[in-house]
């Protein structure tokens, strides 16, 4: 009886640690952050586990989806994209989930895509998750207001251009809640380890890297007293940063809601 109990507890601990090591990440995916010229670009909105191409959660219709376009010293222009979204099914290596897509015509300058998703009910933990997410696409190399807040309730503002990072560069961001820095914010970092296949709305089966141990799947860092965090980029590709539970008193439909902030960057190898 004791042996069975020990085996059960060990198994439960393994399952629990596996779940903790693979975090939810809201994606806004497009193939290229640094475009040489303008044109139509696809955008996929997927709520998933990117390192392992794991379980994909069903997304409800987003509350907001818009882009802020800036170029040089020109005033920012906000364009609502919510009505352009089309529902799709995204397939991971373990399941399929409801996601969204659109096509946007990008011109010169910075394009800051912003998503406020409908909060997701996490049954296992009995609370909601809302990951307010940003991706910044640049066209032609002329920067805009990439380092300025756009006014999301929870937001990561880059302190280094997220679209000009070489492998081995450092990325810094500032975590904000209602425009104010969040001291000691917990930030999870995850690598997009399976290439998104836009034609089939799925992840590639082949992984880019193999984690030597579970803790490498999901890394954790903390911001300083000014809400600033720093990360050295070890490999080319897409990296997601999620600052967690920034408004600990926030509720949705009478239940706790973890209000997170997410930003993505794309690093390139120097050849």
Beta strands, then each sheet from edge to edge (+ up, - down):
strand 1: 25-29
strand 2: 34-35
strand 3: 39-48
strand 4: 64-70
strand 5: 77-80
strand 6: 86-91
strand 7: 96-106
strand 8: 109-116
strand 9: 120-122
strand 10: 127-139
strand 11: 154-158
strand 12: 165-166
strand 13: 170-177
strand 14: 180-181
strand 15: 186-191
strand 16: 194-197
strand 17: 202-207
strand 18: 219-222
strand 19: 228-232
strand 20: 237-243
strand 21: 251-252
strand 22: 255-268
sheet 1: 1+ 3- 7+ 6-
sheet 2: 2+ 10+ 8- 4+ 5-
sheet 3: 2+ 10+ 9-
sheet 4: 2+ 10+ 22+ 12+
sheet 5: 2+ 10+ 22+ 20- 15+ 18-
sheet 6: 2+ 10+ 22+ 21-
sheet 7: 11+ 13- 14+
sheet 8: 11+ 13- 19+
sheet 9: 16+ 17-
end
